[in-house]
Amino acid sequence: HRTEGRKTTIDTRYYVSSLSPRHKLLGHYIRQHWRIENSQHYVLDVVFKEDESRIALEGAVENLALFRRFVMNILRQCDCGSPSQRNKLKQASWSDDYREKVFFG
C-alpha cells in the first residue's frame, strides 16, 4: 500500500524466500534489500553514467563495472568536504591534492 497525498495505490510483488510469509520482519528485509540496491544503482547511473557506457569489448564491461564500484566505495568512505559523490568525483579529477586525500585519507 502506498499513499501520496490523497491518492492510494496497491501493488503486488512476489518474492522467493525461505522465511514464512507471516514472518514479522519479512517486509523489513525486503525494503532494506531494495534500499541498498536502489541507492547503489542510482549512484552508478547518475554519477558514473553506467547506462550511457558504449563499451562492448569482452571482459571490459565487467572490469569497468568492478572499477566503478571500487571508486564508489572509496568516495563513500571519504570524509573530505562535500557529501555528494558527484562533487567528490569532480574534485578528485581536477586536483591531485584532493585525489590524494580521497585515496589515502
C-alpha positions as YAML, in Angstrom:
chain: A
units: angstrom
residues:
- id: 1
  name: HIS
  ca: [0.00, 0.00, 0.00]
- id: 2
  name: ARG
  ca: [1.31, 3.42, -0.92]
- id: 3
  name: THR
  ca: [-0.30, 6.79, -0.19]
- id: 4
  name: GLU
  ca: [0.80, 10.04, -1.78]
- id: 5
  name: GLY
  ca: [-1.37, 12.98, -0.82]
- id: 6
  name: ARG
  ca: [-4.94, 11.81, -1.33]
- id: 7
  name: LYS
  ca: [-4.08, 9.03, -3.78]
- id: 8
  name: THR
  ca: [-3.60, 5.46, -2.51]
- id: 9
  name: THR
  ca: [-2.31, 2.66, -4.72]
- id: 10
  name: ILE
  ca: [-1.92, -1.04, -4.02]
- id: 11
  name: ASP
  ca: [0.77, -3.05, -5.82]
- id: 12
  name: THR
  ca: [1.53, -6.74, -5.52]
- id: 13
  name: ARG
  ca: [5.10, -8.05, -5.54]
- id: 14
  name: TYR
  ca: [6.29, -11.66, -5.41]
- id: 15
  name: TYR
  ca: [9.46, -12.80, -3.64]
- id: 16
  name: VAL
  ca: [11.24, -16.10, -3.16]
- id: 17
  name: SER
  ca: [12.39, -16.57, 0.41]
- id: 18
  name: SER
  ca: [12.99, -19.30, 2.97]
- id: 19
  name: LEU
  ca: [11.12, -17.15, 5.52]
- id: 20
  name: SER
  ca: [7.46, -17.74, 6.21]
- id: 21
  name: PRO
  ca: [5.19, -15.17, 4.51]
- id: 22
  name: ARG
  ca: [3.86, -14.42, 8.01]
- id: 23
  name: HIS
  ca: [7.33, -13.67, 9.41]
- id: 24
  name: LYS
  ca: [7.26, -10.35, 11.30]
- id: 25
  name: LEU
  ca: [10.39, -8.94, 9.67]
- id: 26
  name: LEU
  ca: [9.83, -10.10, 6.08]
- id: 27
  name: GLY
  ca: [8.71, -6.64, 4.89]
- id: 28
  name: HIS
  ca: [11.67, -5.02, 6.66]
- id: 29
  name: TYR
  ca: [14.16, -7.37, 4.97]
- id: 30
  name: ILE
  ca: [12.66, -6.73, 1.54]
- id: 31
  name: ARG
  ca: [12.65, -2.94, 1.97]
- id: 32
  name: GLN
  ca: [16.24, -3.00, 3.29]
- id: 33
  name: HIS
  ca: [17.40, -5.02, 0.29]
- id: 34
  name: TRP
  ca: [15.79, -2.65, -2.21]
- id: 35
  name: ARG
  ca: [17.01, 0.46, -0.35]
- id: 36
  name: ILE
  ca: [20.59, -0.71, -0.79]
- id: 37
  name: GLU
  ca: [20.04, -1.79, -4.41]
- id: 38
  name: ASN
  ca: [18.35, 1.46, -5.40]
- id: 39
  name: SER
  ca: [20.96, 3.69, -3.77]
- id: 40
  name: GLN
  ca: [23.83, 1.83, -5.43]
- id: 41
  name: HIS
  ca: [22.23, 1.74, -8.87]
- id: 42
  name: TYR
  ca: [21.26, 5.41, -8.66]
- id: 43
  name: VAL
  ca: [24.86, 6.43, -7.99]
- id: 44
  name: LEU
  ca: [26.19, 4.17, -10.75]
- id: 45
  name: ASP
  ca: [23.64, 5.50, -13.27]
- id: 46
  name: VAL
  ca: [23.68, 9.19, -12.35]
- id: 47
  name: VAL
  ca: [27.22, 9.85, -11.11]
- id: 48
  name: PHE
  ca: [29.16, 7.30, -13.17]
- id: 49
  name: LYS
  ca: [26.74, 7.27, -16.14]
- id: 50
  name: GLU
  ca: [26.99, 3.49, -16.33]
- id: 51
  name: ASP
  ca: [23.89, 3.16, -18.55]
- id: 52
  name: GLU
  ca: [25.44, 5.50, -21.14]
- id: 53
  name: SER
  ca: [28.62, 3.46, -21.46]
- id: 54
  name: ARG
  ca: [29.34, 2.33, -25.02]
- id: 55
  name: ILE
  ca: [31.97, -0.23, -24.03]
- id: 56
  name: ALA
  ca: [31.28, -3.64, -25.54]
- id: 57
  name: LEU
  ca: [34.61, -5.50, -25.52]
- id: 58
  name: GLU
  ca: [34.55, -8.90, -23.87]
- id: 59
  name: GLY
  ca: [35.73, -8.59, -20.28]
- id: 60
  name: ALA
  ca: [35.96, -4.80, -20.40]
- id: 61
  name: VAL
  ca: [32.35, -4.33, -19.29]
- id: 62
  name: GLU
  ca: [32.89, -6.44, -16.17]
- id: 63
  name: ASN
  ca: [36.25, -4.83, -15.43]
- id: 64
  name: LEU
  ca: [34.87, -1.30, -15.63]
- id: 65
  name: ALA
  ca: [31.80, -2.24, -13.57]
- id: 66
  name: LEU
  ca: [34.14, -3.56, -10.86]
- id: 67
  name: PHE
  ca: [36.30, -0.42, -11.09]
- id: 68
  name: ARG
  ca: [33.23, 1.86, -10.80]
- id: 69
  name: ARG
  ca: [32.06, 0.03, -7.67]
- id: 70
  name: PHE
  ca: [35.57, 0.25, -6.20]
- id: 71
  name: VAL
  ca: [35.70, 4.03, -6.78]
- id: 72
  name: MET
  ca: [32.13, 4.44, -5.49]
- id: 73
  name: ASN
  ca: [33.08, 2.74, -2.22]
- id: 74
  name: ILE
  ca: [36.22, 4.85, -1.85]
- id: 75
  name: LEU
  ca: [34.16, 8.03, -2.36]
- id: 76
  name: ARG
  ca: [31.59, 6.88, 0.21]
- id: 77
  name: GLN
  ca: [34.27, 6.35, 2.84]
- id: 78
  name: CYS
  ca: [35.99, 9.68, 2.19]
- id: 79
  name: ASP
  ca: [35.28, 12.47, 4.70]
- id: 80
  name: CYS
  ca: [36.77, 15.20, 2.55]
- id: 81
  name: GLY
  ca: [34.29, 18.01, 2.13]
- id: 82
  name: SER
  ca: [31.14, 17.58, 0.10]
- id: 83
  name: PRO
  ca: [28.70, 14.77, 0.94]
- id: 84
  name: SER
  ca: [27.91, 14.50, -2.79]
- id: 85
  name: GLN
  ca: [29.71, 11.67, -4.56]
- id: 86
  name: ARG
  ca: [29.40, 13.56, -7.84]
- id: 87
  name: ASN
  ca: [31.22, 16.58, -6.36]
- id: 88
  name: LYS
  ca: [33.90, 14.36, -4.81]
- id: 89
  name: LEU
  ca: [34.48, 12.68, -8.17]
- id: 90
  name: LYS
  ca: [34.78, 16.03, -9.97]
- id: 91
  name: GLN
  ca: [37.12, 17.46, -7.33]
- id: 92
  name: ALA
  ca: [39.30, 14.33, -7.50]
- id: 93
  name: SER
  ca: [39.56, 14.65, -11.28]
- id: 94
  name: TRP
  ca: [40.62, 18.31, -11.02]
- id: 95
  name: SER
  ca: [43.01, 18.29, -8.09]
- id: 96
  name: ASP
  ca: [45.94, 15.99, -7.33]
- id: 97
  name: ASP
  ca: [45.85, 17.01, -3.65]
- id: 98
  name: TYR
  ca: [42.13, 16.24, -3.33]
- id: 99
  name: ARG
  ca: [42.58, 12.91, -5.15]
- id: 100
  name: GLU
  ca: [45.36, 12.02, -2.71]
- id: 101
  name: LYS
  ca: [43.01, 12.83, 0.19]
- id: 102
  name: VAL
  ca: [40.32, 10.59, -1.30]
- id: 103
  name: PHE
  ca: [42.66, 7.63, -1.80]
- id: 104
  name: PHE
  ca: [44.83, 7.90, 1.30]
- id: 105
  name: GLY
  ca: [42.67, 9.77, 3.82]
...
